[in-house]
Amino acid sequence: MALIVFRSKAAGEIYMFAETAHRLLEIIGKADTPRGVVTAEQIPDALARLVAAVEAEKEQQADAARGREDAEKRGDASAGERPISLSQRAFPLIEMLRAAAKRKVDVTWGV
């Protein structure tokens, strides 16, 4: 599995599996390229998109949890593993984007 490294003068490096990085880049509206940049001017929009996607997923998970609880009460469901959420995967990049926004610096990525 390939790794993608996110860098910014505002934070330490973040290493992500390529699959996760590509998903996050898609959410923030960036092309799936081996290298790229989120400019300081683009960061507020990228951050807003990523946070909105995380919030939408949280709502979906809450609905699913209520459905599982109802099914368990009826004896219809078994407890299953919960996958790693978008929130958990996106957290480091969200924090980097926030730090970069405060310092008005770019965030880059590459192999």
KEKE-378745 format. One record per atom (N, C-alpha, C): x negated, y, z; residue in one letter; atom name; chain. Coordinates in Angstrom, 2 decimals. Layout:
ATOM      xx      yy      zz type atom mol
ATOM       X       Y       Z    A   CA   A
...
//
This chain:
ATOM      xx      yy      zz type atom mol
ATOM   -0.84   -1.19    0.00    M    N   A
ATOM    0.00    0.00    0.00    M   CA   A
ATOM   -0.88    1.24    0.00    M    C   A
ATOM   -0.51    2.16   -0.83    A    N   A
ATOM   -1.25    3.41   -0.93    A   CA   A
ATOM   -0.83    4.37    0.18    A    C   A
ATOM   -1.73    5.24    0.53    L    N   A
ATOM   -1.45    6.27    1.52    L   CA   A
ATOM   -1.49    7.64    0.86    L    C   A
ATOM   -0.64    8.53    1.33    I    N   A
ATOM   -0.63    9.92    0.91    I   CA   A
ATOM   -1.02   10.74    2.13    I    C   A
ATOM   -1.86   11.74    1.92    V    N   A
ATOM   -2.32   12.59    3.01    V   CA   A
ATOM   -1.75   13.99    2.82    V    C   A
ATOM   -1.06   14.48    3.83    F    N   A
ATOM   -0.57   15.86    3.84    F   CA   A
ATOM   -1.57   16.69    4.64    F    C   A
ATOM   -1.89   17.86    4.11    R    N   A
ATOM   -2.86   18.75    4.77    R   CA   A
ATOM   -2.33   20.17    4.81    R    C   A
ATOM   -2.73   20.87    5.87    S    N   A
ATOM   -2.42   22.29    6.00    S   CA   A
ATOM   -3.40   22.89    6.97    S    C   A
ATOM   -3.70   24.16    6.78    K    N   A
ATOM   -4.57   24.86    7.72    K   CA   A
ATOM   -3.87   25.07    9.05    K    C   A
ATOM   -2.56   24.83    9.09    A    N   A
ATOM   -1.77   25.06   10.30    A   CA   A
ATOM   -1.66   23.82   11.19    A    C   A
ATOM   -2.10   22.66   10.69    A    N   A
ATOM   -1.91   21.42   11.46    A   CA   A
ATOM   -2.93   20.38   11.03    A    C   A
ATOM   -3.01   19.32   11.79    G    N   A
ATOM   -3.89   18.21   11.44    G   CA   A
ATOM   -3.33   17.43   10.27    G    C   A
ATOM   -4.15   16.57    9.69    E    N   A
ATOM   -3.73   15.76    8.56    E   CA   A
ATOM   -2.67   14.75    8.99    E    C   A
ATOM   -1.78   14.45    8.06    I    N   A
ATOM   -0.75   13.43    8.27    I   CA   A
ATOM   -0.92   12.38    7.18    I    C   A
ATOM   -1.04   11.14    7.59    Y    N   A
ATOM   -1.14   10.02    6.65    Y   CA   A
ATOM    0.20    9.31    6.63    Y    C   A
ATOM    0.72    9.06    5.41    M    N   A
ATOM    1.98    8.34    5.25    M   CA   A
ATOM    1.84    7.31    4.15    M    C   A
ATOM    2.59    6.24    4.30    F    N   A
ATOM    2.68    5.30    3.19    F   CA   A
ATOM    3.31    6.03    2.02    F    C   A
ATOM    2.87    5.70    0.82    A    N   A
ATOM    3.32    6.39   -0.39    A   CA   A
ATOM    4.84    6.35   -0.55    A    C   A
ATOM    5.44    5.23   -0.23    E    N   A
ATOM    6.90    5.09   -0.37    E   CA   A
ATOM    7.63    6.14    0.48    E    C   A
ATOM    7.20    6.31    1.71    T    N   A
ATOM    7.82    7.29    2.61    T   CA   A
ATOM    7.55    8.70    2.11    T    C   A
ATOM    6.30    8.98    1.73    A    N   A
ATOM    5.94   10.31    1.25    A   CA   A
ATOM    6.75   10.68    0.02    A    C   A
ATOM    6.92    9.74   -0.91    H    N   A
ATOM    7.67   10.02   -2.13    H   CA   A
ATOM    9.12   10.35   -1.82    H    C   A
ATOM    9.68    9.65   -0.86    R    N   A
ATOM   11.07    9.93   -0.46    R   CA   A
ATOM   11.19   11.34    0.11    R    C   A
ATOM   10.24   11.72    0.98    L    N   A
ATOM   10.29   13.05    1.58    L   CA   A
ATOM   10.05   14.14    0.53    L    C   A
ATOM    9.14   13.88   -0.39    L    N   A
ATOM    8.88   14.86   -1.46    L   CA   A
ATOM   10.11   15.04   -2.33    L    C   A
ATOM   10.82   13.96   -2.59    E    N   A
ATOM   12.05   14.03   -3.38    E   CA   A
ATOM   13.09   14.90   -2.65    E    C   A
ATOM   13.21   14.71   -1.36    I    N   A
ATOM   14.17   15.49   -0.58    I   CA   A
ATOM   13.86   16.97   -0.64    I    C   A
ATOM   12.57   17.32   -0.55    I    N   A
ATOM   12.23   18.75   -0.54    I   CA   A
ATOM   12.14   19.35   -1.94    I    C   A
ATOM   12.41   18.52   -2.95    G    N   A
ATOM   12.47   19.03   -4.31    G   CA   A
ATOM   11.13   19.13   -5.02    G    C   A
ATOM   10.18   18.32   -4.61    K    N   A
ATOM    8.86   18.33   -5.23    K   CA   A
ATOM    8.71   17.10   -6.14    K    C   A
ATOM    7.98   17.31   -7.23    A    N   A
ATOM    7.75   16.23   -8.18    A   CA   A
ATOM    6.89   15.14   -7.54    A    C   A
ATOM    7.15   13.93   -7.96    D    N   A
ATOM    6.42   12.76   -7.45    D   CA   A
ATOM    5.09   12.66   -8.21    D    C   A
ATOM    4.13   13.46   -7.79    T    N   A
ATOM    2.82   13.50   -8.43    T   CA   A
ATOM    1.76   13.08   -7.42    T    C   A
ATOM    0.59   12.62   -7.90    P    N   A
ATOM   -0.46   12.19   -6.97    P   CA   A
ATOM   -0.96   13.32   -6.06    P    C   A
ATOM   -0.90   14.54   -6.56    R    N   A
ATOM   -1.33   15.69   -5.76    R   CA   A
ATOM   -0.35   16.83   -5.98    R    C   A
ATOM   -0.23   17.66   -4.96    G    N   A
ATOM    0.68   18.79   -5.12    G   CA   A
ATOM    0.57   19.74   -3.95    G    C   A
ATOM    1.41   20.77   -4.02    V    N   A
ATOM    1.39   21.79   -2.99    V   CA   A
ATOM    2.80   22.32   -2.75    V    C   A
ATOM    3.08   22.58   -1.50    V    N   A
ATOM    4.26   23.35   -1.11    V   CA   A
ATOM    3.68   24.69   -0.70    V    C   A
ATOM    3.94   25.71   -1.51    T    N   A
ATOM    3.35   27.01   -1.22    T   CA   A
ATOM    4.02   27.63    0.01    T    C   A
ATOM    3.36   28.58    0.60    A    N   A
ATOM    3.90   29.26    1.78    A   CA   A
ATOM    5.29   29.82    1.48    A    C   A
ATOM    5.50   30.29    0.26    E    N   A
ATOM    6.80   30.86   -0.11    E   CA   A
ATOM    7.89   29.79   -0.24    E    C   A
ATOM    7.49   28.55   -0.58    Q    N   A
ATOM    8.44   27.45   -0.76    Q   CA   A
ATOM    8.76   26.72    0.54    Q    C   A
ATOM    7.96   26.94    1.56    I    N   A
ATOM    8.11   26.17    2.80    I   CA   A
ATOM    9.48   26.35    3.47    I    C   A
ATOM   10.03   27.57    3.59    P    N   A
ATOM   11.34   27.68    4.25    P   CA   A
ATOM   12.42   26.83    3.57    P    C   A
ATOM   12.45   26.82    2.24    D    N   A
ATOM   13.44   26.02    1.52    D   CA   A
ATOM   13.17   24.53    1.71    D    C   A
ATOM   11.90   24.12    1.63    A    N   A
ATOM   11.55   22.72    1.82    A   CA   A
ATOM   11.93   22.25    3.22    A    C   A
ATOM   11.65   23.07    4.19    L    N   A
ATOM   11.98   22.74    5.58    L   CA   A
ATOM   13.49   22.62    5.77    L    C   A
ATOM   14.23   23.56    5.20    A    N   A
ATOM   15.69   23.52    5.31    A   CA   A
ATOM   16.26   22.26    4.67    A    C   A
ATOM   15.75   21.87    3.51    R    N   A
ATOM   16.22   20.66    2.83    R   CA   A
ATOM   15.94   19.41    3.66    R    C   A
ATOM   14.75   19.34    4.21    L    N   A
ATOM   14.36   18.17    4.99    L   CA   A
ATOM   15.17   18.06    6.27    L    C   A
ATOM   15.35   19.16    6.96    V    N   A
ATOM   16.15   19.16    8.19    V   CA   A
ATOM   17.61   18.80    7.87    V    C   A
ATOM   18.15   19.33    6.78    A    N   A
ATOM   19.53   19.02    6.40    A   CA   A
ATOM   19.69   17.53    6.10    A    C   A
ATOM   18.71   16.93    5.43    A    N   A
ATOM   18.77   15.49    5.14    A   CA   A
ATOM   18.72   14.67    6.42    A    C   A
ATOM   17.90   15.08    7.35    V    N   A
ATOM   17.80   14.39    8.64    V   CA   A
ATOM   19.13   14.49    9.39    V    C   A
ATOM   19.71   15.67    9.42    E    N   A
ATOM   20.98   15.86   10.12    E   CA   A
ATOM   22.10   15.04    9.47    E    C   A
ATOM   22.12   14.99    8.14    A    N   A
ATOM   23.12   14.19    7.44    A   CA   A
ATOM   22.98   12.71    7.79    A    C   A
ATOM   21.73   12.24    7.85    E    N   A
ATOM   21.51   10.84    8.21    E   CA   A
ATOM   21.94   10.57    9.65    E    C   A
ATOM   21.67   11.51   10.54    K    N   A
ATOM   22.08   11.33   11.94    K   CA   A
ATOM   23.59   11.19   12.05    K    C   A
ATOM   24.34   11.98   11.26    E    N   A
ATOM   25.80   11.87   11.27    E   CA   A
ATOM   26.24   10.51   10.76    E    C   A
ATOM   25.58   10.03    9.69    Q    N   A
ATOM   25.91    8.71    9.15    Q   CA   A
ATOM   25.61    7.61   10.17    Q    C   A
ATOM   24.50    7.74   10.87    Q    N   A
ATOM   24.14    6.74   11.88    Q   CA   A
ATOM   25.12    6.75   13.04    Q    C   A
ATOM   25.58    7.94   13.42    A    N   A
ATOM   26.55    8.04   14.51    A   CA   A
ATOM   27.86    7.36   14.11    A    C   A
ATOM   28.29    7.58   12.86    D    N   A
ATOM   29.51    6.92   12.37    D   CA   A
ATOM   29.33    5.40   12.35    D    C   A
ATOM   28.17    4.96   11.89    A    N   A
ATOM   27.90    3.52   11.83    A   CA   A
ATOM   27.87    2.92   13.24    A    C   A
ATOM   27.29    3.64   14.18    A    N   A
ATOM   27.22    3.17   15.56    A   CA   A
ATOM   28.61    3.02   16.15    A    C   A
ATOM   29.47    3.99   15.88    R    N   A
ATOM   30.85    3.89   16.37    R   CA   A
ATOM   31.54    2.68   15.76    R    C   A
ATOM   31.29    2.43   14.49    G    N   A
ATOM   31.87    1.27   13.83    G   CA   A
ATOM   31.37   -0.03   14.43    G    C   A
ATOM   30.07   -0.09   14.75    R    N   A
ATOM   29.51   -1.29   15.38    R   CA   A
ATOM   30.10   -1.50   16.76    R    C   A
ATOM   30.25   -0.41   17.51    E    N   A
ATOM   30.83   -0.52   18.86    E   CA   A
ATOM   32.25   -1.05   18.80    E    C   A
ATOM   33.03   -0.53   17.85    D    N   A
ATOM   34.41   -1.01   17.70    D   CA   A
ATOM   34.43   -2.48   17.32    D    C   A
ATOM   33.53   -2.89   16.42    A    N   A
ATOM   33.48   -4.28   15.99    A   CA   A
ATOM   33.04   -5.18   17.14    A    C   A
ATOM   32.08   -4.71   17.95    E    N   A
ATOM   31.63   -5.51   19.09    E   CA   A
ATOM   32.74   -5.68   20.11    E    C   A
ATOM   33.54   -4.63   20.31    K    N   A
ATOM   34.67   -4.73   21.25    K   CA   A
ATOM   35.67   -5.79   20.78    K    C   A
ATOM   35.81   -5.89   19.47    R    N   A
ATOM   36.71   -6.89   18.91    R   CA   A
ATOM   36.04   -8.25   18.80    R    C   A
ATOM   34.73   -8.30   19.04    G    N   A
ATOM   33.98   -9.54   18.93    G   CA   A
ATOM   33.62   -9.89   17.50    G    C   A
ATOM   33.65   -8.91   16.60    D    N   A
ATOM   33.41   -9.16   15.17    D   CA   A
ATOM   31.96   -9.01   14.74    D    C   A
ATOM   31.11   -8.42   15.56    A    N   A
ATOM   29.76   -8.11   15.06    A   CA   A
ATOM   28.70   -8.58   16.04    A    C   A
ATOM   27.54   -8.78   15.49    S    N   A
ATOM   26.40   -9.10   16.33    S   CA   A
ATOM   25.42   -7.94   16.28    S    C   A
ATOM   24.65   -7.79   17.32    A    N   A
ATOM   23.68   -6.70   17.37    A   CA   A
ATOM   22.56   -6.99   16.39    A    C   A
ATOM   22.25   -6.02   15.55    G    N   A
ATOM   21.19   -6.18   14.56    G   CA   A
ATOM   20.08   -5.17   14.81    G    C   A
ATOM   19.00   -5.35   14.09    E    N   A
ATOM   17.90   -4.40   14.22    E   CA   A
ATOM   18.28   -3.09   13.55    E    C   A
ATOM   17.82   -2.01   14.14    R    N   A
ATOM   18.05   -0.70   13.55    R   CA   A
ATOM   16.80   -0.32   12.77    R    C   A
ATOM   16.97    0.08   11.53    P    N   A
ATOM   15.80    0.47   10.74    P   CA   A
ATOM   15.21    1.79   11.25    P    C   A
ATOM   13.97    2.04   10.88    I    N   A
ATOM   13.35    3.31   11.24    I   CA   A
ATOM   14.08    4.41   10.48    I    C   A
ATOM   14.47    5.44   11.18    S    N   A
ATOM   15.30    6.48   10.58    S   CA   A
ATOM   14.47    7.50    9.80    S    C   A
ATOM   15.16    8.22    8.96    L    N   A
ATOM   14.54    9.33    8.24    L   CA   A
ATOM   14.00   10.35    9.22    L    C   A
ATOM   14.71   10.57   10.29    S    N   A
ATOM   14.28   11.52   11.32    S   CA   A
ATOM   12.91   11.14   11.87    S    C   A
ATOM   12.72    9.87   12.15    Q    N   A
ATOM   11.44    9.41   12.69    Q   CA   A
ATOM   10.33    9.55   11.66    Q    C   A
ATOM   10.63    9.23   10.41    R    N   A
ATOM    9.62    9.30    9.37    R   CA   A
ATOM    9.29   10.75    8.99    R    C   A
ATOM   10.28   11.63    9.03    A    N   A
ATOM   10.10   13.02    8.59    A   CA   A
ATOM    9.53   13.92    9.68    A    C   A
ATOM    9.62   13.51   10.94    F    N   A
ATOM    9.23   14.38   12.05    F   CA   A
ATOM    7.84   15.00   11.89    F    C   A
ATOM    6.79   14.22   11.56    P    N   A
ATOM    5.47   14.85   11.43    P   CA   A
ATOM    5.42   15.92   10.34    P    C   A
ATOM    6.06   15.65    9.21    L    N   A
ATOM    6.06   16.63    8.12    L   CA   A
ATOM    6.89   17.86    8.49    L    C   A
ATOM    7.99   17.67    9.18    I    N   A
ATOM    8.79   18.81    9.64    I   CA   A
ATOM    7.96   19.70   10.55    I    C   A
ATOM    7.24   19.08   11.47    E    N   A
ATOM    6.40   19.86   12.38    E   CA   A
ATOM    5.29   20.59   11.63    E    C   A
ATOM    4.70   19.93   10.63    M    N   A
ATOM    3.66   20.57    9.83    M   CA   A
ATOM    4.24   21.75    9.06    M    C   A
ATOM    5.41   21.57    8.46    L    N   A
ATOM    6.04   22.66    7.72    L   CA   A
ATOM    6.38   23.83    8.64    L    C   A
ATOM    6.84   23.55    9.83    R    N   A
ATOM    7.14   24.63   10.79    R   CA   A
ATOM    5.87   25.40   11.15    R    C   A
ATOM    4.80   24.67   11.41    A    N   A
ATOM    3.53   25.32   11.75    A   CA   A
ATOM    3.01   26.14   10.57    A    C   A
ATOM    3.12   25.59    9.37    A    N   A
ATOM    2.67   26.30    8.18    A   CA   A
ATOM    3.51   27.55    7.93    A    C   A
ATOM    4.80   27.47    8.21    A    N   A
ATOM    5.67   28.64    8.03    A   CA   A
ATOM    5.26   29.76    8.99    A    C   A
ATOM    4.93   29.40   10.22    K    N   A
ATOM    4.51   30.41   11.20    K   CA   A
ATOM    3.22   31.10   10.77    K    C   A
ATOM    2.30   30.33   10.21    R    N   A
ATOM    1.00   30.90    9.80    R   CA   A
ATOM    0.99   31.37    8.37    R    C   A
ATOM    2.10   31.10    7.65    K    N   A
ATOM    2.22   31.50    6.24    K   CA   A
ATOM    1.10   30.90    5.37    K    C   A
ATOM    0.92   29.59    5.50    V    N   A
ATOM   -0.08   28.87    4.72    V   CA   A
ATOM    0.60   27.72    3.96    V    C   A
ATOM   -0.10   27.20    2.97    D    N   A
ATOM    0.41   26.11    2.13    D   CA   A
ATOM    0.29   24.76    2.82    D    C   A
ATOM    1.04   23.81    2.30    V    N   A
ATOM    0.91   22.40    2.66    V   CA   A
ATOM    0.62   21.67    1.35    V    C   A
ATOM   -0.45   20.87    1.36    T    N   A
ATOM   -0.81   20.11    0.16    T   CA   A
ATOM   -0.70   18.62    0.45    T    C   A
ATOM   -0.66   17.84   -0.63    W    N   A
ATOM   -0.69   16.39   -0.47    W   CA   A
ATOM   -1.54   15.80   -1.58    W    C   A
ATOM   -2.06   14.64   -1.28    G    N   A
ATOM   -2.87   13.92   -2.25    G   CA   A
ATOM   -3.20   12.53   -1.75    G    C   A
ATOM   -3.80   11.77   -2.63    V    N   A
ATOM   -4.15   10.38   -2.31    V   CA   A
ATOM   -5.42   10.37   -1.48    V    C   A
//
